[in-house]
Amino acid sequence: MKIKDYENYQKNILEDVEKYLEKSEMTKSEQQFLNGIILQKKPKKILEVGVAAGGSSIVILNAIKDIDDAQLYSIDKNENYYVNNEYKTGYLIEKFLPHLKDKWKLYTGGITASFIENIANGKEIDLCVLDTVHHVPGELLDILMILPFMKKDGIIVLHDVMYNCLNYKIGISKKYKCFNNKIGISNNVLFSVVKAEKILPNFSEYFVNGVPYPNIGAFIINEETLNNVDDIFFSLSLNWAYIPEEKDIEIMRKLFMKYYNEENIKKFDIIYEFYKKESESLKYRINSYKHRRSAIICFKFFQFINNIKRMFIK
Ligand SMILES: C[S@@+](CC[C@H](N)C(=O)[O-])C[C@H]1O[C@@H](n2cnc3c(N)ncnc32)[C@H](O)[C@@H]1O
């Protein structure tokens, strides 16, 4: 089935959970886009990578509540909510919507490669929402851990495909000066290099130079996507903004060895070794997710301004 007008498709269904989506990092139209894709495609096995408070998980769980046998598997590297350590990752569901939990399994404390083989049980994932670091290597590595387990015609939804153009910088404190969204390019790079049928919404609350510009996108996997996976390995050579933990590199490398050819593993090794060596002199280092906190505050402010702009434009 061709997906059409996804952000308007059954968007009223979101009203059931609207009041719990305050901490969602997606704007309203982005939530509607995700909701519409799910309700049109009716995926059974859904993977979410990057949970935070649970905003996008709520959108997905709410959309699948009446889809028979649908199940959401969510992965987050942090056990605790990265913006506020006092809360668990995904706490919004436990706190406000526990009745949606029977269709949800949450895995925290590891990267995708730590859990994916158990989750996928073969090549079974219909839809994946990928929303993690936004800094290279970030989602470029995540997607390589995910692709071998996606169904043919499966859909990948990417959030923050234009994160680097958002004007978060306005309020970032001096303390967190090293956090710079201008280098938050990994989902943009991924969306640009991947060979697939790509989908963007028709509407956005974000403006770049006054022009609405969508910050969420999706692509439908086809033969070309899998035949051109070398391009994604190649894109890994772009400047790394942080170095993943050594234990995570080991886990993902083991997975890559199973699913990708020797040439790509070699590329991965060379690039990783290069940036590991360089890391001491990297200009931007964002190993700590605490740096995101000030960005989130600015993000909320930015959303607020955009909502006001929209009111006047309408
Ligand atoms: C942008 S937030 C996710 C926002 C959420 N999808 C929403 O819309 O409300 C990014 C999340 O990714 C997690 N994360 C960072 N690196 C990760 C990785 N390599 N694998 C899985 N999760 C990761 C962080 O802990 C954080 O919770």
The ligand as an SDF file (V2000), in Angstrom:
LIG
                    3D

 27 29  0  0  0  0  0  0  0  0999 V2000
   16.8020   12.2480   21.0850 C   0  0  0  0  0  0  0  0  0  0  0  0
   16.5750   11.1740   22.4250 S   0  0  0  0  0  0  0  0  0  0  0  0
   15.2100   10.1800   21.9350 C   0  0  0  0  0  0  0  0  0  0  0  0
   13.9240   10.9380   21.9430 C   0  0  0  0  0  0  0  0  0  0  0  0
   12.6660   10.1050   21.7800 C   0  0  0  0  0  0  0  0  0  0  0  0
   12.7260    9.2930   20.5920 N   0  0  0  0  0  0  0  0  0  0  0  0
   11.4480   11.0190   21.7030 C   0  0  0  0  0  0  0  0  0  0  0  0
   11.0400   11.3920   20.5810 O   0  0  0  0  0  0  0  0  0  0  0  0
   10.8940   11.4030   22.7420 O   0  0  0  0  0  0  0  0  0  0  0  0
   17.9370   10.1400   22.2290 C   0  0  0  0  0  0  0  0  0  0  0  0
   17.9900    8.9190   23.1080 C   0  0  0  0  0  0  0  0  0  0  0  0
   18.9320    7.9980   22.5290 O   0  0  0  0  0  0  0  0  0  0  0  0
   19.6390    7.3450   23.5650 C   0  0  0  0  0  0  0  0  0  0  0  0
   20.8920    6.8410   22.9610 N   0  0  0  0  0  0  0  0  0  0  0  0
   22.0380    7.5060   22.7330 C   0  0  0  0  0  0  0  0  0  0  0  0
   22.9080    6.7120   22.0970 N   0  0  0  0  0  0  0  0  0  0  0  0
   22.3020    5.5370   21.8840 C   0  0  0  0  0  0  0  0  0  0  0  0
   22.6760    4.3260   21.2560 C   0  0  0  0  0  0  0  0  0  0  0  0
   23.8540    4.1710   20.6660 N   0  0  0  0  0  0  0  0  0  0  0  0
   21.7840    3.3010   21.2310 N   0  0  0  0  0  0  0  0  0  0  0  0
   20.5650    3.4420   21.8290 C   0  0  0  0  0  0  0  0  0  0  0  0
   20.1520    4.5680   22.4280 N   0  0  0  0  0  0  0  0  0  0  0  0
   20.9980    5.6030   22.4550 C   0  0  0  0  0  0  0  0  0  0  0  0
   19.7910    8.3940   24.6510 C   0  0  0  0  0  0  0  0  0  0  0  0
   19.9800    7.8020   25.9080 O   0  0  0  0  0  0  0  0  0  0  0  0
   18.4610    9.1480   24.5330 C   0  0  0  0  0  0  0  0  0  0  0  0
   17.5130    8.6130   25.4360 O   0  0  0  0  0  0  0  0  0  0  0  0
  1  2  1  0
  2  3  1  0
  2 10  1  0
  3  4  1  0
  4  5  1  0
  5  6  1  0
  5  7  1  0
  7  8  2  0
  7  9  1  0
 10 11  1  0
 11 12  1  0
 11 26  1  0
 12 13  1  0
 13 14  1  0
 13 24  1  0
 14 15  1  0
 14 23  1  0
 15 16  2  0
 16 17  1  0
 17 18  1  0
 17 23  2  0
 18 19  1  0
 18 20  2  0
 20 21  1  0
 21 22  2  0
 22 23  1  0
 24 25  1  0
 24 26  1  0
 26 27  1  0
M  CHG  2   2   1   9  -1
M  END
$$$$
